[in-house]
Amino acid sequence: MFNYLIRRLLLGFLTLLLITFVVFGLIRNMPGTPLTLQLAEIDPSRRISEEDLKRMEQAYGLDKPWPVAYVQWAGNLARLDLGRSISRRQPVAGLIAERVGPTMLLSVTSIFLTYMLAVPMGLFATVRSGKADERAMSTILYMLYSLPSFVAALLLLVLFAVRLEGTPLELPLFGMVSDNYNQLSTSGKVWDIFRHMILPVTCYTYGALAYFSRFVKSNMEEVIRQDYIRTARAKGVGPCRVIVHHAFRNTLIPFVTLLGLTLPALLSGSVILEQIFTWPGMGRLFFESITERDYPTIMGLALMFSFLTLLGQLLADILYAVVDPRVTYS
């Protein structure tokens, strides 16, 4: 196992270097620079000399070819320095740290609800396969899965923030807190954040719920056709114990793959949904940094997302050996 981990870590390190190198080259070759975007907002009557422009490019590190700039960025990264945001004038690490909390508030809640609902629904669909109630549930889940989350977000906003305005069912239109948040009591603040979370969490959850429940059902249907399941039933083992203890335990290997892949989703957020709901999370920060050509922030976010993806895959491989003793990496 130790040798396997060393090999995976070395491979992950090289993969991370390649990903960041490609991303750095792509963003540095996008049309426009942080300076051109900032100069476009300046009064046309105020002219900036070529000397001042060159000094600004040197201050932001834009005067070097992008491969040289990447080496400089990687060297700073080795010292745990992600640089400073060009548009916000603050360290990238601190900027990311400010946005992690709001994103995790949505993603952790959504993933918890997804797993807590998808597993029982998948087991129920397996037991009731072919029955009218299972077909009805599957049809609803397919419809939800085919509905884009951003379309659902707009529909929910129209319904709960516009049509139901002034009623007890009205929900906030945007943001994470209300304007009078600081004047509320502790319980009032919790309730205020909860009301703002309802619509984003719903949009985060329903598509994953449909996919995960169908994933559980498809794997369970394959397992319950195995000989050892028929043997357990022939010995008089109860149907509940057969499904939960014997069948579901043997579907955990493909299931842990999904667990590993959810790690990046915990912090990456959703660019579209966070923009629609004006949620101050990582997805919105990523969108804003791209539109502002904020190179250090884009690279900091890309590094974090790539690292979490590779870490999630490694954790999934390790969990294979935990849930199935037959899997070994020695």
N, C-alpha and C positions, 0 to 999 in steps of 0.2 A: 504493500500500500504506500509506503514512504517513497519508494522509487517512482511509483505512478504519479504521486502528487508533485514530485520534483519535475517530472517531465511535463505534466499539465501546466504547472506554473511557468516554466520556461516557454512553452508554446503560447500560453496566454500573454506573456510579456511581449513576445515578438508580434503576436496578433494585435496587441494594443498599440505598439509602435506603428505598425502598418496602417491601422485604422486612423490614428491621429495624423499621420503623415498625409494620407489621402484627403482627409477632411480639411486639414490646414491648406493644402493646395487648392481645393475646391473653393473655399470661402475667400481666399486671397485673389482668386480669379473671377469672382462675381463682379458684375458691373457696379461701379461706384465704390467709394471708400468712406470711412467715418468722416473724413474731412470734407469730401464733396457733398455729403448729406448735410453736414453742419453749415457749410458755406452757402448752400441753397436756401437756408433759412435766414441768412443775414441780409440786412437792408442792402439792395443793389447799389445804393449811393456810397456805401462804405467799401472801398477797394482794399484788398490785401496784397501786399507786394510779394514778389517771388521769393525774396529772402525770408519773409515771415512764413510763407507756406512751406518752404524747405525746413525751417526750424520746427514747425509743427509736425511735419512728417518724421523728422528725426526724433522728436520727443515721443511720438507714438510708435516708433519702430517701423514706419512704413517706407523708409528710404532704402531698405535692404531687399534683395531678391527673396522670394518666399522660401526657398530651401534653406537659405542662411537664417532667415527669421525663425524657421521651424527649429533649427538646431539651437538657437538662442532660447526659444520657448521651452524646448525639452530640457535644456540645462537649468533653467529656472524651476522647472517642474521637479527635477532631481533634488532641489533644495526646498521642495514643498511650497513653491511660490507659483500660484496660478496667474499672477499679474493683477493689473487694475483694470476695471471696466472703463472703456473710453467714454461712453455716453453718461455714465453715472458717477464717475470719479471716485470710486471706492473699490476695495479689494474684491476680486471675483469670489474668493472663498467665503467672505462674509456675505456677499450678495446671494450666493447659492444657499447658504445656511438660513437666510431669512425666508427663502421660498420653500424650503423642504417641509416645514411644519404644515402649512396649508395643503400642500399636495398629499402628504401622508394622511392627513385628516380625511380626505376623500378616498384615497386609494385603499388604505387599510380597512376603512369601514366597508367599502365596496367589496373587497376581496373576502372579508369575513362573512358578509351576507351571502356572497356568491357560493362559497363552500358550504355554509350552513344550510343553504336551501337546495343547492344543486345535488348534493349527495343523497338526501332523502327523496328528492324528486326522481333522480335516476334509478334508485332502488325501487321506488313505487312503480315507475314505468316498466321496470323489468318484471316485477311480479304481476302487474296488470296488463302485460303486453297483449295487444289485440283487442282489448276491451274498449267500450265506448268512452269511458272516462280517460283512459290512457291516450286514445286517439285525439280526444278533444284537447288534452294538455299538450300533446306533441304539436298539434296544429297551431295552438297559441304561441308556443315556443318558437316554431319556425317563422311565424309572422313577426315576432319580436326580433328574431335574429336577422331577418331581412330588412328591418327598419333601421336606416342610418341613425346613429346617435345624435348627430347635429340636427337632423330633421325632428327627432323626438324632443330635443331640447327646445327648439323654436315652438313646437306645438304646446309643450308644457308651459312655457313662458306665456304664450297667448292665453291659455286656459286659466292658470292659477294666478298670474300677475296682472292680467288685463280683464278677462271676463269675470273673474271672481273677486275683483277689487272691491274692498269695503265689506267683504263677508269674512266669517271666521276661517274660511278655507284659503284666503289670500296668502300667497307666499312672496317673498322678496324677489325683485326683478333681477338684481345683480349684486355683486360684491360678497364679502365674507361676513361683514357686520353692518349694522345700521348706523346712521349718522349720530344717534344718541347713545351709542354703545358704552362710552365712558361714564355716562350718568346712570347706567343700570346697575342693579345689585349683582352678586355673583351668580345666583340662580337665573337672573334675567339675562346675563351675558351668555350663559350656557344655552338657554332657550333660544336666544337670538341667533347664535351660531348654528344651532340645530335646524332652525327654520331656513336659514340660508343654505344648509347642506342638502336638504331634502331633494330638490330637483337635480343638482349635479350628481348626487349619489345614485339616484334613480337611473339617470342616463349612463353612468358608469357601469351599472350592475346588470341591467336587463339583458344586454347582448351576451355578456359572459355567462350569465345564468343559463341562457338557452343553450350555449355551446357546451358548457361543462356538464349539464344534466344529460344531454345527448351523448356526450363522451362516456360518462359513467354507464349509461344504458347499453351502448354498443359494446363496451368491454365486458360488461356483465353477461350479456347474451352469448358472447363467445365462451366465457368461462363456464356457464351453467350447462353447456353441452358436453363438458368433459366427463370422462368415465368416473372420476372420484366424486363428482357431484351426484351422479346416479347411484353410486355405491352408498353415499351418505344417506340419500333418501331411502334406499332399500333397507338400510339398517334402522329406519324409523326416526332419524333425526328430524326435528321440527323444521317447518319451512323457514321460519324466521332465522333460526340458527344456521341453516344451510346458506341462506342469502348473505347474512352479515358475517358470520364467522368463517365459513369455508370459501364462498365465492368472492365476496368483496375484498378479502385480504389478498387474494391473488390478482386483483386488478390494480393494486397499489403501484406496481412497477411503471406502467404507463402514466399513472396518475401523478407520480412524483416528478415526471418530466414537466408537467404543467406547473407544479409547485415551484420548480427551479426557474421557469420562465416568467413567473409572476414577480420575481425580485426586481427586475428593472422597472416594471410597472408601478412598484411602490413609490418610486421617487421621480419617474419621468413625467408623470401626469399626462394630460391630453391637451394638445395645442389648441384644437378646435373648441372643445368644451370649455376650457378655461377662458378662452377669448369670449365665447358667447355669454358665459355667466360672470365675466370680469372677475374671475377668481385669482387671487394673487399667488399663484403657484409656479411650479417649474415649467410647465407647458407654456404658460403665458410669457414667462421670462425668456424662454427659447425663441418664441415668435418675435418678441420685441427686440431681442439682441440680433436676430437675423435682419429685420427691417432697418435697424440702426447700424448694421455692419460692425457690430461690437465684437471684434475678433477675439479678444481674450475671454469674454463671457461665452461665446459660442464654443470655443475650444474647451473651456472648463466643463461645460455641460456635456459636450460630446465625449470627453474623457470619462466623466462619471457614468453616463449611460452605457458606454462600451464596457467599462470595468464591471458594472453590475450585471450586464448580459453574460460576460465570460464567467463571473463568479456564480451566477445562477446555474449555468450549465455544469460547472464543477460540482456544485452542491447536489444537483440532480444525480450525477454519476455516483457520488458518495452515498446518497440515499438509496440507490439501487442495492448496494451491498447491505444496507441496514434492513430493508424490507424483504430482501430475498437472500438467504444465506448461501445459495448456490452461486451467486455472483461474487467473484473474487478478483482483486487487482494485484495479487502477489506475482 
